[in-house]
Amino acid sequence: TMSLREQALSLFRGALGTVRPAPMLRRALKLQGDGCPQLLVKGQAFPLKRDLYLVGFGKAVLGMAAAAEEILGDHLTRGIINVPLGIQESLQRAGMQEMLLKPHSRIQVIEGAKNNLPDAEALKGAVAIQELAEGLTADDLLLVLISGGGSALLPAPIPPILLEEKEKLTKLLASRGAAIQELNIVRKTLSVLKGGGLAQLAHPARVVSLILSDVIGDPLDIIASGPTAPSSHSVQDCLQILTKYNLLHSLPKSVEMVLSSSPTKPTAPENYSHVSNIILGSNRLALEEARRQAEGLGYAALVLSAAVQGEVGHVATLYCQLIQLLCLGLSSLAEGPLGDELRGNLLQLAAELQIPGLHLEEFLRALRGLGPDRPVCILAGGETTVQLQGTGKGGRNQELALRVGLGLHKAQATGASSPQGRCEILFLSGGTDGQDGPTEAAGAFCSPGLVAEALQEGLDAEAFLKNNDSYTFFSQFQGGHHLLVTGLTGTNVMDIQAILIRA
């Protein structure tokens, strides 16, 4: 039989496969008819009256553009995409030809945003996209490809704000623990193209956006800062965030100027009647595929949530308690006092984390109905946040896996009643883009014995965590065997976690 590790890896790969750009676009996008051609997107028809243009920005957009150009053929007049620096070379090296444009493509590629930060190259691409959009007529159709990482690749600060000033402000906010949603609200408010700006500039052309979501709950106005969606935020929201992180009095003059002269109300939604925003891929889609495959491997599989968020330590505690409850269930002890205590803790934690759409009581009821003899697979997705305290190297997935390992180790050490000993357990957390933090790992695996085994090798997990150095821990432990290394995936729908347990 496959090891738990092999099974977890196969589920992760299966989840990725369903949100890879080419299959995703082929499922959704068709071109129909010769006399009066039309574009069919998930069954919606858009007539091609005159010219069809394409723009795009994001980490997964190169692969999306390659697939789109294949489908559109000669109907495509011209395109411009903004993609991360070095991505063409990386995909070439990885042998992922299907993600690259063909020679003589009509799509111009601009690479920028080194280390996912807006820079002069990204700005150049954004300006080119802005000029293309402004030149469109009512008979043109603009196809917009959007994926995560699009925010950094579409920087066009409202004059007189300089890119460096906007950047410095974003970095400051991030270092004070601002959530990605908050960062995006501030970026949007100071941008020409974000917050619906691109759609407004393209008017009166028909705008069709195909979106690969990397944001919890798939909110259109947040993904890549919503260049084609009406913004649900106003200048007031931006000011509130700056106040919250105590930055209101240290703003550059240019930012003060733009904020004081911006309209306080967002653009009315009726001004978006020329726009269709269509979500092609998301974390939920990937999790559903993993669940299908887990059932194929004989697991009782449940999806906890596609919106797991919160500080990585709290999320790790949630997973540890859940794993212990599952082990109790497999050893038919879930109905005792320990089970009740774990359930109470879980409900309290879930309330604190405020994970959208997580109905934990229902979920726990479903768990009770599983029966003790089947192996169990719990899947979840989303994006945790790490408060940086150290100078180590790692990413949120590796840190989450190590924290779960440490939590299970501590639970085992404190209680003779610990049920873990009777089960085989594996926890996996990985980023679907194949990169977790500034490392070549996508994430990591852990099991209950991990921390004890590491201590025998002289590696103290707690010390590594204090320094946010999970990557160094995993690369030194058992030759990096617990690192999840996928290479670039060409897609991005946040993170995926899997818990596999068998008696």
C-alpha positions, 0 to 999 in steps of 0.5 A, spaced: 500 500 500 502 507 499 504 510 504 500 516 507 506 521 505 505 518 498 497 519 498 498 526 501 502 528 495 498 524 490 492 528 493 495 535 493 498 534 485 490 532 484 488 538 487 493 542 483 491 539 476 484 541 476 486 549 477 492 548 472 491 554 467 490 550 460 485 545 463 481 550 466 481 555 460 479 549 455 473 547 460 471 554 460 472 558 454 470 556 447 470 560 440 464 559 436 461 560 429 464 563 423 459 568 420 458 572 426 463 569 431 462 569 438 466 567 445 463 562 449 465 563 457 462 557 461 456 558 457 455 565 456 456 568 449 459 574 447 459 576 440 466 578 437 463 585 433 470 587 431 477 586 435 479 582 440 484 584 445 487 580 451 491 583 457 493 579 463 497 580 470 498 575 475 503 569 477 499 564 473 497 568 467 502 566 462 499 559 462 492 562 462 494 566 456 498 561 452 491 556 453 487 562 451 491 564 444 491 557 442 483 557 443 482 564 440 487 563 434 487 569 429 481 572 432 486 575 437 488 582 435 493 583 440 495 582 447 499 584 453 501 581 459 505 582 466 508 576 469 513 575 474 520 576 473 524 570 470 517 566 470 519 564 462 526 562 463 523 558 470 518 554 466 522 553 460 527 550 465 522 546 468 520 543 461 513 546 462 512 548 454 505 548 455 505 554 459 509 558 454 507 562 448 508 560 441 513 563 437 510 569 433 505 570 439 500 576 438 501 577 446 507 581 448 510 579 455 513 584 460 516 581 466 517 585 472 515 585 480 521 582 482 520 578 489 513 580 488 514 587 489 512 592 484 517 595 480 519 600 474 518 594 469 511 592 472 510 599 472 512 599 464 507 593 463 501 597 467 502 603 463 502 599 456 495 595 459 492 602 461 494 605 454 491 599 450 485 599 454 484 607 453 484 606 446 478 601 445 471 602 442 464 600 443 465 594 438 471 591 441 472 586 446 477 586 452 479 579 455 482 580 461 486 574 465 487 575 472 490 571 477 494 572 484 500 576 484 496 581 479 496 586 484 504 587 484 504 586 477 499 592 476 502 598 479 500 605 476 499 610 482 495 616 482 500 622 480 503 625 483 505 619 488 511 615 486 512 608 486 517 608 491 512 612 496 507 607 495 511 601 496 514 604 502 507 605 505 505 597 503 511 595 506 510 598 513 503 596 513 505 589 512 511 589 517 505 591 522 501 585 521 496 588 516 492 582 513 492 582 505 485 584 504 487 591 508 494 592 504 489 591 498 484 596 500 490 601 501 493 599 494 487 600 491 485 607 493 492 609 491 492 606 484 489 608 477 487 601 475 485 597 481 479 598 484 475 597 477 480 602 474 481 598 468 474 596 467 472 604 467 478 606 462 476 600 457 469 603 457 465 602 452 468 596 450 466 589 452 470 587 458 470 579 460 475 577 466 477 570 467 479 570 474 483 564 478 482 566 485 487 566 490 483 570 496 479 567 501 471 567 499 473 569 492 471 576 492 472 580 486 474 586 488 480 584 492 483 579 487 489 582 484 486 588 487 479 588 483 481 592 476 475 590 473 470 590 479 466 595 482 470 597 489 466 596 495 471 600 499 472 608 499 477 613 501 474 612 509 476 605 509 483 606 507 484 612 512 481 607 517 487 602 516 492 607 516 489 609 523 489 602 525 496 601 524 498 608 526 501 611 520 496 616 518 501 622 521 507 619 517 504 619 510 508 622 504 505 629 502 503 626 495 499 620 498 496 625 503 494 630 497 491 624 493 487 622 499 484 628 501 482 630 493 479 623 492 472 622 491 469 619 498 464 614 495 466 608 490 464 608 483 456 606 482 456 599 480 451 600 474 457 603 471 460 596 470 454 593 465 459 592 460 463 588 464 463 580 466 467 577 471 468 570 471 471 565 476 475 560 473 478 556 478 479 557 486 481 553 492 474 550 493 475 547 486 481 544 488 479 541 494 473 538 491 478 534 486 482 532 492 476 530 496 474 526 490 481 522 489 481 521 497 475 517 496 478 513 491 483 511 495 478 509 500 478 515 505 472 518 508 473 525 506 471 531 508 472 538 507 473 543 513 473 549 509 476 553 503 477 559 508 482 557 513 485 564 515 488 567 522 495 567 525 499 560 524 499 558 531 492 559 532 490 555 526 496 549 528 492 549 535 485 548 531 488 542 527 492 539 533 485 538 536 482 536 530 487 530 529 486 528 536 479 528 536 479 524 530 484 519 533 479 518 539 474 517 534 478 511 530 479 508 537 472 509 539 473 513 545 470 520 542 464 519 546 468 520 553 470 526 557 476 527 553 472 528 546 467 533 549 473 537 552 476 537 545 470 539 541 469 544 546 476 547 545 475 546 537 468 550 538 472 556 542 478 556 537 473 556 531 469 562 534 476 566 535 479 565 528 472 567 525 473 562 519 468 564 514 463 559 512 466 554 517 460 550 520 464 546 525 458 543 529 455 540 523 462 538 521 463 535 528 456 531 527 459 529 520 465 526 523 461 522 528 457 519 523 464 516 519 464 510 523 471 507 527 474 503 521 475 507 515 481 511 514 479 519 515 482 525 510 480 532 512 482 537 507 482 545 508 484 551 504 486 558 505 491 562 507 494 563 514 498 569 517 505 569 520 507 575 525 515 575 523 519 575 530 525 572 527 530 572 521 530 565 519 527 562 512 521 559 511 514 560 509 507 560 512 506 552 510 512 550 513 511 554 519 504 551 520 506 544 519 512 544 524 507 548 529 502 542 528 508 537 529 510 541 535 503 541 538 502 533 537 508 532 540 506 536 546 499 533 547 503 526 547 508 528 552 502 531 557 497 525 557 497 518 558 490 518 555 493 521 548 490 517 543 495 519 538 499 512 539 494 508 536 493 511 529 498 513 523 497 520 522 500 525 517 499 532 516 501 536 510 500 544 508 502 546 501 502 553 497 499 551 490 503 556 487 509 551 489 513 557 493 512 557 500 515 564 502 522 565 499 524 558 499 524 553 493 519 548 498 511 549 497 510 547 504 512 541 508 509 534 511 509 532 519 507 527 523 507 526 531 514 523 532 517 529 528 519 533 534 522 527 538 526 524 532 528 531 531 531 532 538 535 526 537 538 529 531 540 535 536 534 539 532 530 543 537 523 545 533 521 550 538 528 554 537 527 554 530 520 557 530 522 562 535 526 565 529 521 563 524 526 558 521 522 552 519 525 551 512 532 550 515 529 546 520 526 541 515 532 542 510 536 539 516 532 534 518 532 527 515 535 530 509 529 535 507 525 528 506 519 532 510 519 538 505 514 538 499 517 540 493 513 541 487 517 546 483 513 552 479 506 550 478 504 555 474 497 556 478 495 559 485 489 558 489 492 559 496 494 553 500 491 546 501 492 542 508 490 535 508 490 531 514 490 523 513 489 518 519 488 511 519 488 506 525 
